[in-house]
Amino acid sequence: MENQNLNILDEVNKGATMGMDAINFVSEKVTDNEFKEVLDVEYNKYKDISRRVNNVYAKYSDKEPHETTTMNKMMTWYGIQMKTMADDTTSKLSELLMQGTNMGIIEGRRLINQNTNIDQDVKSILNDFVVMQEDSVETLKKYL
C-alpha cells in the first residue's frame, strides 16, 4: 500500500508541475490582464497541491517527489509554440490549457477509481487535485 500511495503522490506532483509549466509557457503570450490574473490564481493552486504532496511525501520515501522531465517540459513548450503560431488569442490559450487540464482530470479520476485503499492524506490530496482541475476547466471556459 505504501508503494501505491507513493505512486499516486508522484503522479499528482507530475500533474501539478506540468500544470505550472503550461501556465508559465502560456502566460508569455497573454495580453488580457484579467486572463493573466486568472492564470496566476490557477498557478498558485497547482503550487499549493505540489506543496501538499511535498509535505506528506517524506512519510513514504526519503526521496523527492517526481516532477515533469526536461523532455516533457520541452515538448509542452514546443506544442504551445506550434499551436499558437497562427492564433495566440485568449480563446486559443484557454482552449490549450483546458485540453491539458482535461487530461489531468481523466488521469486523476482513474487513480481515484482504481485505488480505493490508499491513505486518507493521499486520498485527500488526490481528490482536491481533481476537483481543483474541474473548477479550473469551468473558469477557463469563460475565455473561449
QUIDADA-V958778 format. One record per residue. N is the residue number from 0. RES is the residue in three letters. SS is DSSP state (H for helix, E for strand, L for the rest). OMEGA is omega in degrees with one decimal (* if undefined). Layout:
n:N res:RES ss:SS omega:OMEGA
n:N res:RES ss:SS omega:OMEGA
This chain:
n:0 res:MET ss:L omega:179.8
n:1 res:GLU ss:H omega:178.3
n:2 res:ASN ss:H omega:177.6
n:3 res:GLN ss:H omega:177.5
n:4 res:ASN ss:H omega:-179.9
n:5 res:LEU ss:H omega:179.0
n:6 res:ASN ss:H omega:179.8
n:7 res:ILE ss:H omega:177.7
n:8 res:LEU ss:H omega:177.5
n:9 res:ASP ss:H omega:-179.5
n:10 res:GLU ss:H omega:178.5
n:11 res:VAL ss:H omega:-179.0
n:12 res:ASN ss:H omega:175.9
n:13 res:LYS ss:H omega:178.3
n:14 res:GLY ss:H omega:-180.0
n:15 res:ALA ss:H omega:-179.8
n:16 res:THR ss:H omega:176.4
n:17 res:MET ss:H omega:176.4
n:18 res:GLY ss:H omega:178.4
n:19 res:MET ss:H omega:178.5
n:20 res:ASP ss:H omega:-178.2
n:21 res:ALA ss:H omega:178.9
n:22 res:ILE ss:H omega:177.2
n:23 res:ASN ss:H omega:-178.2
n:24 res:PHE ss:H omega:-179.5
n:25 res:VAL ss:H omega:-176.8
n:26 res:SER ss:H omega:178.9
n:27 res:GLU ss:L omega:-175.5
n:28 res:LYS ss:L omega:-174.2
n:29 res:VAL ss:L omega:176.1
n:30 res:THR ss:L omega:-179.4
n:31 res:ASP ss:L omega:-176.1
n:32 res:ASN ss:H omega:178.7
n:33 res:GLU ss:H omega:179.2
n:34 res:PHE ss:H omega:178.4
n:35 res:LYS ss:H omega:177.7
n:36 res:GLU ss:H omega:176.6
n:37 res:VAL ss:H omega:-180.0
n:38 res:LEU ss:H omega:176.2
n:39 res:ASP ss:H omega:178.6
n:40 res:VAL ss:H omega:179.8
n:41 res:GLU ss:H omega:178.6
n:42 res:TYR ss:H omega:-179.2
n:43 res:ASN ss:H omega:175.9
n:44 res:LYS ss:H omega:176.1
n:45 res:TYR ss:H omega:-179.6
n:46 res:LYS ss:H omega:178.5
n:47 res:ASP ss:H omega:177.0
n:48 res:ILE ss:H omega:179.5
n:49 res:SER ss:H omega:177.5
n:50 res:ARG ss:H omega:179.1
n:51 res:ARG ss:H omega:176.7
n:52 res:VAL ss:H omega:-179.9
n:53 res:ASN ss:H omega:-178.9
n:54 res:ASN ss:H omega:-178.6
n:55 res:VAL ss:H omega:-174.5
n:56 res:TYR ss:H omega:-177.7
n:57 res:ALA ss:L omega:176.7
n:58 res:LYS ss:L omega:-174.5
n:59 res:TYR ss:L omega:-175.9
n:60 res:SER ss:L omega:175.3
n:61 res:ASP ss:L omega:177.7
n:62 res:LYS ss:L omega:177.7
n:63 res:GLU ss:L omega:176.4
n:64 res:PRO ss:L omega:178.2
n:65 res:HIS ss:L omega:174.8
n:66 res:GLU ss:L omega:177.5
n:67 res:THR ss:L omega:179.6
n:68 res:THR ss:L omega:177.1
n:69 res:THR ss:H omega:179.3
n:70 res:MET ss:H omega:177.8
n:71 res:ASN ss:H omega:177.9
n:72 res:LYS ss:H omega:179.5
n:73 res:MET ss:H omega:-179.7
n:74 res:MET ss:H omega:176.6
n:75 res:THR ss:H omega:179.4
n:76 res:TRP ss:H omega:-178.3
n:77 res:TYR ss:H omega:178.9
n:78 res:GLY ss:H omega:179.2
n:79 res:ILE ss:H omega:179.4
n:80 res:GLN ss:H omega:-177.4
n:81 res:MET ss:H omega:-175.7
n:82 res:LYS ss:H omega:-179.8
n:83 res:THR ss:L omega:-179.0
n:84 res:MET ss:L omega:-178.0
n:85 res:ALA ss:L omega:-175.8
n:86 res:ASP ss:L omega:177.8
n:87 res:ASP ss:L omega:177.8
n:88 res:THR ss:L omega:176.9
n:89 res:THR ss:H omega:179.2
n:90 res:SER ss:H omega:-179.2
n:91 res:LYS ss:H omega:179.5
n:92 res:LEU ss:H omega:176.9
n:93 res:SER ss:H omega:179.4
n:94 res:GLU ss:H omega:-179.7
n:95 res:LEU ss:H omega:179.1
n:96 res:LEU ss:H omega:178.4
n:97 res:MET ss:H omega:179.5
n:98 res:GLN ss:H omega:178.4
n:99 res:GLY ss:H omega:-179.9
n:100 res:THR ss:H omega:177.4
n:101 res:ASN ss:H omega:176.2
n:102 res:MET ss:H omega:177.6
n:103 res:GLY ss:H omega:178.3
n:104 res:ILE ss:H omega:-179.6
n:105 res:ILE ss:H omega:179.8
n:106 res:GLU ss:H omega:179.2
n:107 res:GLY ss:H omega:178.2
n:108 res:ARG ss:H omega:177.6
n:109 res:ARG ss:H omega:178.6
n:110 res:LEU ss:H omega:178.6
n:111 res:ILE ss:H omega:-175.6
n:112 res:ASN ss:H omega:-175.1
n:113 res:GLN ss:H omega:-176.4
n:114 res:ASN ss:L omega:-175.9
n:115 res:THR ss:L omega:-175.9
n:116 res:ASN ss:L omega:178.9
n:117 res:ILE ss:L omega:-179.9
n:118 res:ASP ss:L omega:-175.4
n:119 res:GLN ss:H omega:-179.4
n:120 res:ASP ss:H omega:177.6
n:121 res:VAL ss:H omega:178.5
n:122 res:LYS ss:H omega:180.0
n:123 res:SER ss:H omega:179.2
n:124 res:ILE ss:H omega:-179.8
n:125 res:LEU ss:H omega:178.8
n:126 res:ASN ss:H omega:179.9
n:127 res:ASP ss:H omega:179.4
n:128 res:PHE ss:H omega:-179.2
n:129 res:VAL ss:H omega:179.1
n:130 res:VAL ss:H omega:178.8
n:131 res:MET ss:H omega:179.3
n:132 res:GLN ss:H omega:177.6
n:133 res:GLU ss:H omega:176.0
n:134 res:ASP ss:H omega:179.7
n:135 res:SER ss:H omega:177.7
n:136 res:VAL ss:H omega:179.2
n:137 res:GLU ss:H omega:178.2
n:138 res:THR ss:H omega:-177.2
n:139 res:LEU ss:H omega:179.6
n:140 res:LYS ss:H omega:-177.7
n:141 res:LYS ss:L omega:-175.9
n:142 res:TYR ss:L omega:177.9
n:143 res:LEU ss:L omega:*
